[in-house]
Amino acid sequence: MKLKIERDILLENLNAVSKAMSTRNIIPVLNGIEFDLQSKGLYLTATNNDITIKTFIDKKDIKEISEEGKNIIYGRYLLDIIRKLPNEVITIEEIDGNKTVISTNNSKYNLNCFPVNEFPKIDLKETNNPVVLVSSTLKEILNQTSFATSLQESRPLLTGINMKIVGNILECVATDSYRLAKKIIEINNPVEESVNIVIPARNINELLKIIETEENVEMHIFNNKILFKYKNILFQSSLLSGSYPNTDNFVPKNFELEVEVNRNDFYNMIDRASLLAQSKDKNTIQISIAKDKLIVNSSSQEAGKVEEKIDIINKKGAELKISCSAKYLLEALKTFESETIKLYFNGQIKPIIIKEKDSGTLIQLILPIMTY
């Protein structure tokens, strides 16, 4: 294997595949990046057996292909070297079957490599009818839900995002049992068979780091994996096995109290009040609805107490006091873009529901905290 390629082109693709590179895996070869140089271009692949990322650099973007071949180069050292090299043409050449020389006009690195036959053979096949979304839409859906997944491995399914597709309706749900985020959209190409899968949130977070420009993303969905195709990148993730909890009935249809407020004003008052909130892990605050005001109180024995007020735009229902986590509330509010939001309540012990004023496609649910 021997080629010449511009540093920036190579680095862009290495950065993408490195998201799947293992640094703590007991299988040494999974620390490597596979270089597969063919007459049509260069394929780069990395995997940790949970996610696999493969990119393709077309021959028109390669300065010179002298000799085709395949090699597995230690990813961390390779990335560090390429990042620190100046933006010029780099020569990569395999020698003796187990070494690779990386050189420029003024630099030369001789790296040990892994045996090619030890790298996993991974099938990145595609379906005939993928679900196609614009990248910005996919990022929005995932960002509006992934934050609510659980960090506790004791309930593995809750560490993932539940994606369901029925006909032309796609629904993403995430919950850690204390809060819930749900986003619903319509897709252009309806599915023939319903989809109900759970994608690990940690894998989704790596995907979000890769998706940048406004392009179509294809989702090829299988029983035990999902393949995202974006530009010249294939990103395959394993799925979590098991039945995700049925969350359809978590959000009530009727409410005792509905309140409309300015989103930015509400967010800022919560943010300020949380500075003096008792218990930094929960950041407990009290919300009071009284006449035409929404009042937030928080306190701690060490720092003191604070009271914040904003005007209510519209209100239906009686007055109420309820406590909840400021941290959860702030994270939920970040997912909305509209100028105003609506808060829905059913007493002190029932969940707080947040929606946009004119749309029910994004729903955030937060359980109250009992303070007595």
Salt bridges, closest charged atoms under 4 A:
GLU6 OE2 - LYS63 NZ 3.40
ASP8 OD1 - ARG7 NH1 2.78
ASP50 OD2 - ARG202 NH2 3.25
ASP61 OD2 - LYS60 NZ 3.50
GLU126 OE1 - HIS220 NE2 3.88
GLU126 OE2 - LYS229 NZ 3.37
GLU171 OE2 - LYS164 NZ 3.50
ASP176 OD2 - ARG179 NE 3.27
GLU206 OE2 - LYS209 NZ 3.27
GLU218 OE1 - HIS220 NE2 2.83
ASP248 OD1 - LYS164 NZ 3.53
GLU258 OE1 - LYS342 NZ 3.54
GLU260 OE2 - LYS357 NZ 3.56
GLU307 OE2 - LYS309 NZ 3.92
GLU308 OE2 - ARG272 NE 2.83
ASP311 OD1 - LYS293 NZ 2.36
GLU331 OE1 - ARG179 NH1 2.33
GLU331 OE2 - LYS327 NZ 3.24
